[in-house]
């Protein structure tokens, strides 16, 4: 388990330096992303392991949860939970797509804990003073129903309309930031140089199929790769991330192989 030193044990100069770099209009440092992911994926399950949802997952509870969601959550996560709002996209990291496997893999108790307590370094506030335990469980029940509702809405929409490339690319950018790709890759001068520079990824001639396969199993496509598999993303999300990278055609003469 990742252990983070308490603030009082850190040198004063380091704390001042850290605070000066924590502006929300800049992309987060790799340590910020690591701490945020650790808080979501490690600390929360430990804290929430004994919580139990006392409400039945019926249509009345889902409808009540939706009303709470629209009032309290949609401003950042959007009415469909995708995070496609100006506020949600402007956060670093962006507001989570609540339909994604990354969120839906959490237990009901984990989601309850997150809503009640918030998660530092992610922009997610605590709702403990606003929502009762019962309303929080209603919200959790609605969040569980989001993927199926979104799927049905998408099927109805895409029956006659194909998602515009610009929208797909924009969603790919959101995923690029949300999944912390800049932690290891540079793009247009931002990010770290652990892996290849992605500024001109669209000029490398790699197919969509190759990129999606690489996301799913990096070492199979690039032997010795230390890149983790993106098992938390759906096929549609991988397609959006691929569309975003294929659209990156800047000048980068020193791009890695």
C-alpha positions, 0 to 999 in steps of 0.5 A, spaced: 500 500 500 502 506 498 504 510 504 504 518 503 507 522 509 503 527 513 504 534 512 507 535 518 513 531 517 515 534 510 520 540 510 516 547 510 520 549 504 517 543 500 510 544 502 511 551 500 514 549 493 508 544 493 503 549 494 505 554 489 505 548 483 498 546 485 494 551 480 488 547 477 489 550 470 495 546 469 496 539 468 497 535 474 504 533 476 505 525 475 505 525 483 499 528 483 496 523 478 499 517 482 496 520 489 489 521 486 489 514 483 492 511 490 486 515 493 481 512 489 483 505 488 487 503 494 484 508 500 477 508 499 476 500 499 479 500 505 475 505 508 468 503 505 469 495 506 464 494 512 458 499 508 452 495 506 447 498 501 440 498 505 435 500 499 432 495 494 435 497 487 428 498 484 425 504 479 423 508 485 430 509 488 433 510 481 428 515 480 430 519 486 437 518 485 437 521 479 433 527 482 439 528 487 444 527 481 441 532 477 441 537 482 448 536 485 452 532 480 450 534 473 454 540 473 461 537 473 459 530 470 454 532 466 446 529 465 449 522 462 455 522 467 460 522 461 463 528 464 462 532 458 461 539 461 465 545 461 467 545 469 468 537 468 473 538 462 476 544 465 478 540 472 485 536 472 484 530 472 477 531 469 471 529 472 470 522 471 466 518 466 461 515 471 459 510 466 466 507 465 469 501 467 474 505 471 468 507 476 463 501 475 468 496 478 468 500 485 463 496 490 457 500 492 460 501 499 466 505 495 461 509 491 458 511 498 464 513 501 467 517 495 460 521 495 460 522 502 468 524 503 470 526 497 477 525 494 483 530 495 487 532 489 481 530 484 476 536 485 471 531 488 468 534 494 465 531 500 457 531 500 457 529 507 454 535 510 449 536 504 446 529 503 443 524 508 446 517 508 439 515 505 440 520 499 447 518 498 445 510 497 439 513 492 445 516 488 449 510 488 443 506 486 442 511 480 449 511 478 449 503 478 443 504 473 447 509 468 451 505 464 445 501 461 441 507 461 446 511 457 447 504 452 440 505 451 440 512 449 446 511 445 443 505 441 437 510 440 441 516 437 446 512 433 441 508 430 440 514 425 446 518 427 454 516 427 458 520 432 461 526 429 469 525 429 470 532 432 466 529 438 470 523 438 477 526 438 474 531 444 472 525 448 479 522 447 482 528 449 478 527 456 480 520 456 488 522 455 488 527 461 483 522 465 487 516 465 494 520 466 497 519 459 501 525 460 505 522 466 509 518 461 508 521 454 509 528 452 504 532 447 506 539 444 511 540 450 507 538 456 508 531 460 514 527 461 519 523 457 518 516 460 515 513 453 515 516 446 513 523 444 506 523 442 506 530 438 506 527 431 503 520 433 498 521 427 504 521 422 507 514 424 502 510 420 499 505 425 492 503 424 487 504 429 487 496 430 494 496 432 493 502 437 487 499 440 491 492 441 497 496 444 492 499 449 489 492 451 496 489 451 502 493 450 508 488 451 505 484 446 505 489 441 512 493 443 516 487 447 519 490 453 514 495 454 513 498 461 506 501 459 500 498 463 494 495 460 488 499 459 483 494 461 479 499 465 477 502 458 471 500 454 472 498 446 468 505 445 473 509 449 479 506 446 476 508 439 476 515 442 483 515 445 485 512 438 482 517 434 485 523 439 492 520 438 491 519 430 489 526 430 496 528 433 500 530 427 505 536 429 512 536 428 516 532 432 523 530 429 526 526 435 519 522 436 521 515 439 520 508 436 
